[in-house]
Amino acid sequence: MRRRKAPVDIIEGSVFRRTTPGKTVETARVLAVSKDSVGIPHVRFSVHYERVDTADELRTLAVSSFSELFNERVLA
């Protein structure tokens, strides 16, 4: 049986980090949390890559997907 971590509050201004399988560090700053037309909560966030050759991106993911990918909270 796999043990899950306690859920982390995802609120505007929160910052999260993850390391991809390719060892790229991605830092996500939450811009907004809102529900879509059928009531599913989504996170709108800006992603910064710790690489020189990439630009920051804006993305939107369901809260559940975001919390699986970005599970390391960072102090802003």
C-alpha positions in Angstrom: 0.0 0.0 0.0 1.3 3.4 -1.0 1.3 6.2 1.5 0.2 9.6 0.3 1.5 12.9 1.6 -0.9 15.3 3.3 -2.4 17.7 0.7 -0.8 21.1 0.4 -2.9 24.2 0.2 -2.6 25.7 -3.3 -3.4 29.4 -3.1 -2.5 32.5 -5.1 1.1 33.5 -4.6 2.3 30.0 -3.5 5.5 28.7 -5.1 6.2 25.1 -5.9 9.1 23.3 -7.4 9.8 20.0 -9.2 12.7 18.3 -10.9 11.8 16.6 -14.2 13.1 13.1 -15.2 15.6 15.1 -17.5 16.9 16.9 -14.4 15.4 20.3 -15.3 14.2 22.2 -12.3 10.8 23.9 -12.8 9.5 26.5 -10.4 5.7 27.3 -10.5 4.2 30.5 -9.1 0.4 30.2 -8.6 -1.4 33.1 -10.3 -5.0 32.0 -9.7 -7.2 29.1 -8.6 -10.7 28.8 -10.0 -13.4 26.3 -11.0 -14.2 25.7 -14.7 -17.8 25.5 -16.1 -18.4 22.0 -14.6 -16.9 22.8 -11.2 -13.5 21.3 -11.5 -10.8 23.5 -9.8 -7.9 24.5 -11.9 -4.6 26.3 -11.2 -3.3 29.0 -13.5 0.5 29.4 -12.9 3.7 30.7 -14.3 6.6 28.2 -14.8 10.2 29.3 -14.6 12.9 26.8 -15.9 16.3 26.7 -14.4 17.9 26.8 -17.8 19.2 29.7 -19.8 17.7 28.6 -23.2 14.1 28.6 -22.2 11.5 31.3 -21.5 8.9 31.3 -18.7 5.5 29.9 -19.6 1.9 30.3 -18.4 0.0 27.0 -17.9 -3.3 25.8 -16.5 -3.8 22.4 -14.8 -6.5 20.8 -12.7 -5.6 21.1 -9.0 -5.1 17.3 -8.7 -2.7 17.2 -11.6 -0.8 20.3 -10.4 -0.4 18.8 -6.9 1.0 15.6 -8.2 3.6 17.3 -10.4 4.5 20.2 -8.1 4.6 18.6 -4.7 7.6 20.6 -3.2 6.5 23.8 -1.7 9.1 26.6 -1.7 9.1 29.7 0.5 8.5 32.7 -1.8 
